[in-house]
Amino acid sequence: MNWALDNGHTFKSDFKKFKSPKAQVTDEIALTLDQVKDIYEFDFSNKKKYERVRDLFVLGCSTGLHISNYSKVNKNDIENGHIIVNDIKNKTKQIRIPLNDFSLEIIEKYEYKLPSITTQKFNVYIKEVFKEAGYIHTVKKTTRVGSDIIETINPYHERISSHTARRSFITIMKNKKIPDKVIMEFTGHKSLEGFNKYYKPNDDDKKDFMTDVWKM
C-alpha cells in the first residue's frame, strides 16, 4: 500500500491509520507470598546458575522494581535502610524502597554486587528455575487479539518471566491491604489505571475476600 501511494497508483492514505491488533494476555500470573517463600527456600546449591537467577527474581518480588533496576543495585544505592534508584521511565524521579528481610538478605549474600545477566537470558533461566522447583502443573492462558479470545494450556513454569516478580509484589502488597498510594511510591506508577493492570489476585484470593466479607 505504501508503494502504491508513493508511485501514484492510489491517493488514499487512510490505511496508514490502521493498527494491527496486539495480542494481550488477560490472565497473567502473580505469585502468592507462600510461593515466593517456597521458591526462595528451594535448594539450588548444586546449580548455582539457577540459585543466582532465583535470588534476583525474589529480589524483584520483594521490591517491585523492574529487572533493569534490581539487577544493578549496588552498595551506593543503599542509604538509611532504603534502596534508592532512578525511575527507569522518569530519570528525574528517584524511587525509595525500604529494605525488608528478603531484599536485605539477598543483597548482603552477594556483598552488594548482584549477579549480572541480560533480561533475555533471565527470562529463559527463570522458567527452568520454576520447572526444577516442581512448578510443572498446567494452567490456562487466555489471550485477546482484537475481539478474538484464544485459550491455551501451558505448564505453569512457562508463564514465569522477569515481569512476574513486579506483578507479584503489587498483588501481594494489595492483598495485605497496603494503600495503593504507598505501593505506587515503590513501583513508580503515576496512574491507577496502569498500576491496577499489575494486580492479579488468584482464585483462592478471591474466595478469601468473599468469605471474609460475607460471613455470618
C-alpha positions as CSV (number, residue, x, y, z in Angstrom):
1,M,0.0,0.0,0.0
2,N,2.8,2.4,0.8
3,W,4.4,1.5,-2.6
4,A,1.1,2.2,-4.4
5,L,0.7,5.5,-2.7
6,D,4.3,6.6,-3.4
7,N,4.0,5.7,-7.1
8,G,0.7,7.4,-7.7
9,H,-1.4,4.2,-8.1
10,T,-3.7,5.3,-5.2
11,F,-4.4,8.6,-3.5
12,K,-6.0,7.2,-0.4
13,S,-3.8,7.1,2.7
14,D,-6.4,6.0,5.3
15,F,-4.6,2.7,5.6
16,K,-1.8,4.5,7.5
17,K,-4.2,4.9,10.4
18,F,-4.7,1.2,10.7
19,K,-3.1,-0.5,13.6
20,S,-2.9,-4.3,13.8
21,P,-4.4,-5.7,17.0
22,K,-1.9,-6.7,19.6
23,A,-2.1,-9.9,21.5
24,Q,-2.8,-9.3,25.1
25,V,-2.7,-11.9,27.8
26,T,-5.6,-11.3,30.1
27,D,-4.8,-13.7,33.0
28,E,-1.1,-13.1,33.8
29,I,0.3,-14.9,36.8
30,A,1.2,-13.4,40.1
31,L,2.8,-15.4,42.9
32,T,1.5,-15.6,46.4
33,L,3.8,-14.8,49.3
34,D,3.9,-18.5,50.2
35,Q,5.0,-19.3,46.6
36,V,7.7,-16.7,46.8
37,K,8.9,-18.2,50.1
38,D,8.8,-21.7,48.5
39,I,10.9,-20.8,45.5
40,Y,13.3,-18.8,47.8
41,E,13.8,-21.8,50.1
42,F,14.3,-24.3,47.3
43,D,17.8,-25.9,47.4
44,F,19.7,-24.9,44.3
45,S,23.1,-25.3,45.9
46,N,24.2,-27.8,43.2
47,K,23.0,-25.4,40.4
48,K,24.5,-22.1,41.2
49,K,23.2,-20.5,37.9
50,Y,19.6,-21.3,39.0
51,E,20.3,-20.0,42.5
52,R,21.6,-16.7,41.2
53,V,18.6,-16.2,38.9
54,R,16.2,-17.3,41.7
55,D,17.7,-14.8,44.1
56,L,17.4,-11.9,41.5
57,F,13.8,-12.9,40.9
58,V,12.9,-12.9,44.6
59,L,14.6,-9.5,45.0
60,G,12.2,-8.3,42.3
61,C,9.3,-9.9,44.2
62,S,10.3,-8.1,47.4
63,T,11.0,-4.7,45.9
64,G,8.6,-4.2,43.0
65,L,11.5,-2.9,40.8
66,H,12.0,-3.6,37.1
67,I,14.7,-6.1,36.4
68,S,16.8,-3.3,34.8
69,N,16.9,-1.7,38.2
70,Y,17.0,-4.6,40.7
71,S,19.8,-6.4,38.8
72,K,22.1,-3.4,39.1
73,V,21.5,-2.5,42.7
74,N,24.9,-1.9,44.5
75,K,26.1,-0.5,47.8
76,N,25.9,3.1,46.5
77,D,22.1,2.6,46.1
78,I,21.6,1.7,49.7
79,E,21.0,4.5,52.2
80,N,19.4,4.6,55.6
81,G,17.7,1.2,55.1
82,H,16.4,2.1,51.6
83,I,17.1,1.2,48.1
84,I,17.3,4.4,46.2
85,V,17.3,4.3,42.4
86,N,16.2,6.4,39.5
87,D,12.9,5.5,37.9
88,I,13.7,3.9,34.5
89,K,10.8,5.7,32.9
90,N,11.5,9.0,34.5
91,K,15.2,9.6,35.1
92,T,14.5,12.8,37.1
93,K,12.5,10.8,39.7
94,Q,14.0,8.8,42.5
95,I,12.3,5.7,43.9
96,R,12.9,4.9,47.6
97,I,12.1,1.4,48.7
98,P,12.6,0.3,52.3
99,L,14.7,-2.9,52.7
100,N,12.9,-5.9,54.1
101,D,14.1,-9.3,55.3
102,F,14.2,-10.8,51.8
103,S,15.8,-7.9,49.9
104,L,18.4,-7.2,52.6
105,E,19.4,-10.9,52.9
106,I,19.8,-11.2,49.1
107,I,21.8,-8.0,48.7
108,E,24.1,-9.0,51.6
109,K,24.5,-12.5,50.3
110,Y,26.2,-11.1,47.2
111,E,28.1,-8.4,49.2
112,Y,26.2,-5.6,47.4
113,K,27.3,-6.8,44.0
114,L,24.4,-8.7,42.4
115,P,24.8,-11.2,39.6
116,S,24.8,-9.7,36.1
117,I,22.5,-11.2,33.5
118,T,20.6,-9.9,30.4
119,T,16.8,-9.8,30.6
120,Q,16.6,-12.2,27.7
121,K,18.7,-14.9,29.4
122,F,17.0,-14.2,32.7
123,N,13.6,-15.0,31.1
124,V,14.9,-18.3,29.8
125,Y,16.5,-19.4,33.1
126,I,13.7,-18.3,35.4
127,K,11.4,-20.7,33.6
128,E,14.0,-23.5,34.2
129,V,14.2,-22.5,37.9
130,F,10.5,-22.9,38.4
131,K,10.5,-26.2,36.4
132,E,13.3,-27.5,38.6
133,A,11.3,-26.5,41.7
134,G,8.3,-28.5,40.6
135,Y,6.0,-25.9,39.1
136,I,5.1,-28.1,36.2
137,H,1.3,-28.3,36.5
138,T,-0.7,-26.9,33.6
139,V,-2.7,-23.6,33.7
140,K,-5.0,-22.0,31.2
141,K,-3.7,-18.9,29.3
142,T,-6.2,-16.5,27.9
143,T,-5.0,-14.2,25.1
144,R,-7.1,-11.5,23.5
145,V,-6.3,-10.5,19.9
146,G,-8.7,-7.8,18.8
147,S,-12.2,-9.2,19.6
148,D,-11.0,-12.8,19.5
149,I,-10.3,-14.8,22.7
150,I,-7.7,-17.6,22.4
151,E,-7.3,-20.1,25.2
152,T,-4.3,-22.4,25.5
153,I,-3.0,-24.8,28.2
154,N,0.6,-24.2,29.3
155,P,2.9,-25.6,32.0
156,Y,3.0,-23.1,34.9
157,H,6.7,-22.6,34.7
158,E,6.5,-21.4,31.1
159,R,4.3,-18.5,32.3
160,I,7.0,-17.0,34.6
161,S,9.2,-14.1,33.5
162,S,11.0,-11.2,35.0
163,H,7.8,-9.2,34.9
164,T,6.1,-11.8,37.1
165,A,8.2,-10.5,40.0
166,R,6.9,-7.0,39.8
167,R,3.3,-8.2,39.3
168,S,3.7,-10.5,42.4
169,F,5.0,-7.7,44.5
170,I,2.0,-5.5,43.7
171,T,-0.5,-8.3,44.2
172,I,0.9,-9.4,47.5
173,M,1.0,-5.9,48.8
174,K,-2.5,-5.1,47.8
175,N,-3.8,-8.3,49.3
176,K,-2.1,-7.3,52.5
177,K,-4.3,-4.1,52.4
178,I,-1.3,-1.8,51.8
179,P,-2.7,1.5,50.4
180,D,-2.3,1.9,46.6
181,K,-0.6,5.3,47.1
182,V,2.1,3.7,49.2
183,I,2.7,0.8,46.7
184,M,2.8,3.2,43.8
185,E,5.6,5.2,45.6
186,F,7.6,2.0,45.5
187,T,6.8,1.0,41.9
188,G,6.9,4.4,40.4
189,H,3.4,4.2,38.8
190,K,1.8,7.5,38.0
191,S,-1.7,6.4,37.2
192,L,-4.1,3.9,38.9
193,E,-5.0,2.5,35.5
194,G,-1.5,1.4,34.7
195,F,-0.9,0.3,38.3
196,N,-4.0,-1.9,38.6
197,K,-3.1,-3.8,35.4
198,Y,-0.5,-5.5,37.6
199,Y,-2.9,-6.6,40.3
200,K,-3.7,-10.3,39.6
201,P,-5.5,-12.0,42.6
202,N,-5.9,-15.7,42.1
203,D,-9.0,-17.8,42.7
204,D,-8.0,-18.5,46.3
205,D,-7.5,-14.8,47.0
206,K,-10.9,-14.0,45.6
207,K,-12.5,-16.8,47.6
208,D,-10.9,-15.5,50.8
209,F,-12.1,-11.9,50.0
210,M,-15.7,-13.1,49.5
211,T,-15.8,-15.2,52.7
212,D,-14.1,-12.6,54.8
213,V,-16.8,-10.0,53.9
214,W,-19.9,-12.2,53.6
215,K,-19.7,-14.2,56.9
216,M,-22.5,-14.6,59.5
